[in-house]
Amino acid sequence: MNHKTLFTLFLIEYKHTYQKEFIQNEESLTRLNTLIQYFTRNEDFIKSPIVSHLSQPSLNKGLLIIGDFGTGKSTILKTLLQVLKKRNILYSIHHHVTEVNQKYEAAEKPADKAKLYKDFSEATRFFDDILTEEKANNYGVKYLFKDIFELRYEKRSLTFLACNFDPNYSDDVEKGIQQFYERYGGRVYDRIFEMFNIVIFIGKSYRK
């Protein structure tokens, strides 16, 4: 699929999903076009002004979109993934992190937990609002995504994430990524840079 086609299909899907037009301005179009470059395998993605070089950009990595509230991190990515999924180009599964925790806490047997870990370590998945989840509680309290990230790293599973900046350091990308170290430890933090392109959405909220 070329850039123009994916752009057009995005606008149609966005309006259908959210019952409103996608707001087009310089800021929003830079975000959208950068992600379209990624999904159409266009090397211009690497040159985008919103792609951080804290992680070496690569079309073979996943995406970690970090930014302010209401800047389209989830809606733009989710809509693009819906378009690609409907056309059998990239099958991805969307999860809010709270949903993942709830499924883990509902697992009654060791075999249920093992299946959950297997499922969430495989396939292309988009984990939305990462870093907002509470510790999961099921005969022990833990941050479940520490294990999920390590398993996905080992299996080289393509992963997409959306998260907010550290509220104490607005618009500071390095501090934003440091949150992964503070929550999941050094092993996960180091692997973030191998697993993900870091894409930055800074700007005002479009929510009204």
C-alpha positions as CSV (number, residue, x, y, z in Angstrom):
1,M,0.0,0.0,0.0
2,N,1.4,3.4,-0.9
3,H,1.4,6.5,1.2
4,K,-1.5,8.3,-0.6
5,T,-3.8,5.2,-0.4
6,L,-3.1,4.6,3.3
7,F,-3.6,8.3,4.1
8,T,-7.0,8.3,2.3
9,L,-8.1,5.1,4.0
10,F,-7.0,6.5,7.4
11,L,-9.3,9.5,7.0
12,I,-12.2,7.3,6.1
13,E,-11.6,4.9,9.0
14,Y,-11.0,7.7,11.5
15,K,-14.3,9.4,10.6
16,H,-16.1,6.0,10.8
17,T,-14.6,5.1,14.2
18,Y,-14.7,8.5,16.0
19,Q,-17.7,10.1,14.2
20,K,-15.7,13.2,13.4
21,E,-13.2,14.4,10.9
22,F,-9.5,14.1,11.6
23,I,-8.1,17.6,12.4
24,Q,-5.5,18.4,9.8
25,N,-2.8,20.9,10.6
26,E,0.9,21.0,10.3
27,E,1.4,19.3,13.7
28,S,-1.2,16.5,13.2
29,L,-0.1,15.8,9.6
30,T,3.5,15.5,10.7
31,R,2.5,12.8,13.2
32,L,0.2,11.0,10.7
33,N,2.7,11.1,7.8
34,T,5.5,9.9,10.0
35,L,3.6,6.8,11.0
36,I,2.4,6.2,7.4
37,Q,6.1,6.4,6.3
38,Y,6.8,3.7,8.9
39,F,4.0,1.4,7.8
40,T,4.8,1.9,4.1
41,R,8.5,1.1,4.7
42,N,9.6,4.5,3.6
43,E,13.1,5.4,4.8
44,D,12.0,9.0,5.1
45,F,10.6,7.8,8.5
46,I,14.1,7.9,9.9
47,K,14.5,11.6,9.0
48,S,11.2,12.7,10.6
49,P,11.7,15.5,13.1
50,I,9.5,13.6,15.6
51,V,11.5,10.4,15.6
52,S,14.0,10.5,18.5
53,H,17.6,9.3,18.0
54,L,17.8,8.2,21.6
55,S,17.0,4.9,19.9
56,Q,18.6,4.2,16.5
57,P,15.6,4.5,14.1
58,S,14.8,1.4,12.1
59,L,11.9,0.1,10.1
60,N,12.4,-3.3,11.7
61,K,11.7,-2.1,15.2
62,G,8.3,-1.5,16.8
63,L,6.9,1.9,17.8
64,L,6.9,3.6,21.2
65,I,4.9,6.8,20.9
66,I,5.4,9.1,23.8
67,G,3.7,12.5,24.3
68,D,1.3,14.8,25.9
69,F,-2.3,14.0,26.7
70,G,-4.8,14.2,23.9
71,T,-2.3,14.5,21.1
72,G,-3.5,11.5,19.1
73,K,-1.0,8.9,20.2
74,S,-3.6,6.2,20.5
75,T,-6.2,7.3,18.0
76,I,-3.8,7.8,15.1
77,L,-1.9,4.5,15.7
78,K,-5.0,2.5,16.4
79,T,-6.8,3.8,13.2
80,L,-3.8,3.0,11.0
81,L,-3.6,-0.5,12.5
82,Q,-7.3,-1.0,11.9
83,V,-6.9,-0.1,8.2
84,L,-3.9,-2.5,7.8
85,K,-5.7,-5.3,9.6
86,K,-8.9,-5.0,7.5
87,R,-6.8,-5.3,4.4
88,N,-4.8,-8.3,5.6
89,I,-1.5,-6.3,5.5
90,L,-0.6,-6.4,9.2
91,Y,-2.7,-8.3,11.8
92,S,-2.4,-6.6,15.2
93,I,-4.3,-6.8,18.5
94,H,-5.1,-3.8,20.6
95,H,-5.1,-3.9,24.4
96,H,-5.5,-1.3,27.1
97,V,-3.0,-2.2,29.8
98,T,-5.8,-2.4,32.4
99,E,-7.4,-5.2,30.4
100,V,-4.2,-7.2,30.4
101,N,-4.0,-6.9,34.2
102,Q,-7.6,-7.9,34.6
103,K,-7.1,-11.1,32.6
104,Y,-4.1,-12.0,34.6
105,E,-5.9,-11.5,37.9
106,A,-8.8,-13.6,36.7
107,A,-6.4,-16.6,35.9
108,E,-7.3,-19.2,38.5
109,K,-4.8,-22.0,37.7
110,P,-1.0,-22.0,36.8
111,A,-1.9,-23.3,33.4
112,D,-4.2,-20.3,32.8
113,K,-1.3,-18.0,33.7
114,A,1.1,-19.8,31.4
115,K,-1.4,-19.5,28.5
116,L,-1.8,-15.8,29.2
117,Y,2.0,-15.3,29.2
118,K,2.2,-17.3,25.9
119,D,-0.6,-15.3,24.3
120,F,0.7,-11.9,25.3
121,S,4.3,-12.7,24.3
122,E,3.3,-13.6,20.7
123,A,1.7,-11.9,17.7
124,T,1.8,-8.2,16.9
125,R,0.2,-6.2,19.7
126,F,-0.5,-2.6,20.6
127,F,-0.4,-2.0,24.3
128,D,-2.2,1.3,25.0
129,D,-1.5,3.6,28.0
130,I,1.6,1.7,29.1
131,L,2.9,2.9,32.5
132,T,-0.5,3.6,33.8
133,E,-1.3,0.1,35.0
134,E,-1.4,-0.8,38.7
135,K,0.5,-3.8,40.0
136,A,-1.3,-7.0,39.2
137,N,-2.4,-9.1,42.2
138,N,-2.7,-12.9,41.8
139,Y,-1.0,-14.8,44.7
140,G,1.7,-12.1,44.6
141,V,1.9,-8.5,43.5
142,K,3.9,-7.6,40.4
143,Y,4.2,-5.3,37.4
144,L,3.0,-7.8,34.8
145,F,4.5,-6.0,31.8
146,K,8.1,-6.5,33.1
147,D,7.6,-10.2,32.2
148,I,5.7,-9.5,29.1
149,F,8.3,-7.2,27.7
150,E,11.1,-9.7,28.4
151,L,9.2,-12.5,26.7
152,R,8.4,-10.4,23.7
153,Y,12.0,-9.3,23.4
154,E,13.1,-13.0,23.4
155,K,10.6,-13.9,20.8
156,R,11.3,-10.8,18.7
157,S,7.6,-10.1,18.6
158,L,6.6,-6.8,17.0
159,T,5.2,-4.4,19.6
160,F,3.6,-1.0,19.6
161,L,3.2,1.2,22.7
162,A,1.6,4.5,23.6
163,C,2.5,6.3,26.8
164,N,2.6,9.8,28.4
165,F,5.5,11.9,29.6
166,D,6.5,11.8,33.2
167,P,4.1,14.3,34.7
168,N,7.0,15.9,36.7
169,Y,9.0,16.5,33.5
170,S,6.7,17.7,30.8
171,D,8.0,17.2,27.2
172,D,11.3,15.6,28.4
173,V,11.7,12.5,26.3
174,E,14.7,11.1,28.3
175,K,12.8,11.4,31.6
176,G,9.8,9.9,29.9
177,I,11.7,6.8,28.9
178,Q,13.4,6.7,32.3
179,Q,9.9,5.7,33.6
180,F,10.5,2.3,32.1
181,Y,13.6,1.8,34.2
182,E,11.9,3.0,37.4
183,R,8.9,0.7,36.9
184,Y,10.3,-2.4,35.2
185,G,14.0,-2.3,35.9
186,G,17.3,-2.1,34.0
187,R,16.8,-5.2,31.7
188,V,13.5,-3.9,30.3
189,Y,14.9,-0.3,30.0
190,D,17.9,-1.4,28.0
191,R,15.7,-3.5,25.7
192,I,13.4,-0.6,25.0
193,F,16.0,0.9,22.7
194,E,16.5,-2.4,20.8
195,M,12.7,-3.0,20.4
196,F,11.3,0.4,19.6
197,N,11.6,3.5,17.5
198,I,10.7,6.4,19.9
199,V,8.2,8.8,18.3
200,I,7.4,12.1,20.1
201,F,4.0,13.8,20.1
202,I,4.4,17.2,21.7
203,G,1.7,19.8,21.6
204,K,-1.8,20.9,22.7
205,S,-4.6,18.4,23.3
206,Y,-7.2,18.0,20.6
207,R,-9.8,16.7,23.1
208,K,-12.8,19.0,23.6
